[in-house]
Amino acid sequence: MGVAHPGLINADDVDILCGDYEARSLREAYGYQDGWGRLGTGLAREITELMAPGGSRPETRSIEKGEGEKPLGHDTESIT
C-alpha cells in the first residue's frame, strides 16, 4: 500500500468492490467523516520512523540478488 505500517492506511486508500464492476472507497461505503481513523501527523511520523528508519523509501538492496542472505552452514554467531 506504500506505507510503513497498516495503521497508516486511511479510508480513501481502501476500495470496496460492489458487484462485478463497481468500487467505492471505504469512506463512501461506510460514511466515514473527514479525519475518522486518521492518525495525527506526529504519531504517523513516529510510526514511520520506527517501522522504516529514515522514512518510507524504496529498497536499496535486493534479496533476489543474494544480498543480505547468509550462506547455509556459515553462521556468524556461535551457539552456546
Buried (B, 14 or more C-beta within 10 A) or exposed (E): EEBBBEEBBBBEEBEEEEEEEEEEBBBBBEEBEEEEEBBEEEEBEEBBEEBEEEEEEEEEEEEEEEEEEEEEEEEEEEEE
